Amino acid sequence: MLLRREFLAAPAVAMAQSPRKVKVAFLGASHAHGVAKLELVKSSPDYELAGVWEADAAARARLGRLGELRWMTKAEILGNASIEAVFLEGPVASHGPLALEALGAGKHCHIEKPAASRVAQMKQIVALAKSRRRVIQAGYMWRYNPAVAKALEAVKNGWLGEVFSVHIRINTNNGLGERVELGKFAGGQMFEMGAHAVDILVRMLGMPRRITPFLRHDGTFQDSFQDNAAAVLEYPKAMAVIVTSALHPNGTAHRALEIFGTNGSAMVRPIEPPALEFDLLNPAGPYSKGRQKLELPAYKRYVGDVAAFAKAVRGEAPLETTPDTEMAVTEVLLTASKMIG
């Protein structure tokens, strides 16, 4: 029998209990984002890591620095009903096919970006996620970047006035090995890195009326990788320009998101580490007139994505992005990459 004081204390104890762990596995971990996400999942109180499937021996060797891992076959992961969710962090070409396999097996899926290389494939993924009531989350790395999030909040709430222009620059300096892998896709650098910019634009302004891509090979490498790219996205009252090159030394430090509206601008420069400045004609929302740099919380890539995915799988909170959002991002990306008719 419970004593009265024990009975009264019981709800507080229950509320203090940690959320249940989500049992997950990795279907591939060789992607550039894979090691960091595996490390986060391995150490997170939100997850129980069941194991990892990685077909590439060199990739398995690189993962050795994370300590002991349980290696599993793909069939073992997909056939294990206790594994609720999977992270798909293998080669880009594997994302779409593996997502369909995993969803078919009833798994919630974090799908590294780009989630699919064909529109028809993404339509299948979205349809299957909806019919099986499974969570899908694409791995666009700036969805939980505090500077990007606050800039998009300002647009959504009209604090910048009517947005008429957006510029996004996301450059890299790719070596030969990376170029060989990325050159397998006609969209080249736009498909690889421009994807993050497309994700921001679609979530900010929706589907554009027209997309005009420019894909070029301007590097000295004798390969087929389209390494210097741009795209103009036209909206009813705005234009957005994405610029992305694989030829920029220290390009990461110069990535930027610039949003211009009739009441002022939001400048995210650089995107990482995040820095944000507003310059407003009139006060709006929590911001005053004129130029102001925001104090931002500490930020580490992928932490927000990994945490939000666990909450969505447990049914605690839906993701900010729906399957329809993921479909729209993919369709715009493939158009900007000249990978769709």
ABEGO torsion letter per residue (X at the ends): XBBAAAAAAAAAAAAABBBBBBBBBBBEAABAAAAAAAAAAAABAABBBAEBBBABAAAAAAAAAAEBBBBBBAAAAAABAABABBBBABBAAAAAAAAAAAAAAGBBBBBBOBABABAAAAAAAAAAAAAAGBBBBBBBAAAABAAAAAAAAAAAAGAAEBBABBBBBBBBBBBAAAAAAAAABAAEAAAAAAAAAAAAAAAAAEBBABBBBBBBBABABBBABBABBBBBBBBAABBBBBBBBAABBGAAAABBBBBBBAAEBBBBOBAOBBBBBBBBABBBEABBBEBBBBBBBBBBBGAAAAAAAAAAAAGABBBABBAAAAAAAAAAAAAAAGABX
